[in-house]
Amino acid sequence: MQKIVVAVDGPSGSGKSSVSKEAARRLDAAYLDTGAMYRAVTWHALDAGTDLTDARAVAAAVKAADLFISTDPDLELVKIHGTDVTVAIREPFVSEAVSAVATNLEARKELVARQRAIIAAHDRIVAEGRDITTVVAPDADARILLTASEEARLRRRGIQLGGTQSAAELETQVLARDAKDSTVVNFHVAADGVATVDSSDLDFEETVTAVLAAITAQARS
């Protein structure tokens, strides 16, 4: 089949993970959740007792992390030094700390290199995150910014977490994290050549269809 690299960026709660995963299935492609990589190395840093205010220590922890992430869209699996952390990296304590790693430029450089290596190892892949369209894979065959209104994003994240978080906790996980991460990467406005898909008023299937249409249009151009 034709080689294709699809890059998808977007803010928290925009649906980029679930939509990108489904797009990968329909394209018979691999799937890379780069956000899970940041969460995994954050879990590793916390588990190792790393001082997250020490930029050098954080970068060192990230470089030392033995990280495995599944690229099968039907198998969600993340390991650090052989330990399955697939569920643990979604816990609130990781969500609250991940920006300390995501805004560390040396840590980002390390993870970008790993992400590029994973993408290069696959003929067909959909990679999603916050800087895929501009930094990790700026030459991707299709580049998409998936966005949604603040209200929609908070509602979706609340549903995803099973209603276990208060409104204040959701705002911390979604809006506050986006504000911190946006200091090092822009994932709210599409760069030149990047197609925007606004899912605010779309259901899941409509969003997947819109993303696939955008991929087809760019891949043919």
Secondary structure, 3 states (H helix, E strand, C coil): CCCEEEEEECCCCCCHHHHHHHHHHHCCCEEEEHHHHHHHHHHHHHHCCCCCCCHHHHHHHHHHCCEEECCCCCCCCEEECCEECCCHHHCHHHHCCHHHHHCCHHHHHHHHHHHHHHHHCCCEEEEEECCHHHHHCCCCCEEEEEECCHHHHHHHHHHHCCCCCCHHHHHHHHHHHHHHHCCCCCCCCCCCCCEEEECCCCCHHHHHHHHHHHHHHHHHC
